[in-house]
Amino acid sequence: MTPPLIARTGFFKVLARPIDFNKRFFGQPVLGNHKTWRGLIFGFFAGIIIVFIQRWLYEISFFQKISFLNYKSSDIFLFAILISFGAVFGDLFFAFIKRRLNLKPGARFLPFDQTNYVIGAFIILEPFLKLDLSVWLTIFISTFFLHIIFNRLGYLLGLHRNKW
């Protein structure tokens, strides 16, 4: 959610340049001009901050009981970097796929609009974490529904352009 929210602030306009430098691949934009350095950088660092908030919450027994990860025994810095990179990678990868399918930015692309960052995190993290597949499926399914709920809420509040 960070890239569209930071874009609405208008801050760091110098970074609001397309990651793909407006290049084309077989006649289509590589990613599209809406995938910017500002979104990539702020999305990456927001992910790192969220991991450290989760680590802080892990001190509370309730959060320890519902967590899929033991934040005390994990290399929190490596985990934060990998999951943030994976989330950004997943978003960019599926933007690339959408352009190949000739889908416009913001066009509905179920279920990947809702889960692209989970898929990216899985690809990057799984070699290191080796979580049970049922954990990844739970994250995938819950993220799908939570993404829809929060995007609808963001749409109703005028924070997001699309309902999905």
BELFEN-V117974 format. One record per run of one state. SS is the DSSP state (~ for helix, > for strand, _ for the rest). FROM is the first residue (numbers start at 1). LEN is the number of residues. If there is no record, write none. Layout:
SS,FROM,LEN + SS,FROM,LEN
This chain:
_,1,1 + ~,2,8 + _,10,3 + ~,13,3 + _,16,2 + >,18,1 + _,19,5 + >,24,2 + _,26,2 + >,28,2 + _,30,6 + >,36,1 + ~,37,21 + _,58,3 + ~,61,6 + _,67,9 + ~,76,25 + _,101,11 + ~,112,18 + _,130,3 + ~,133,24 + _,157,8
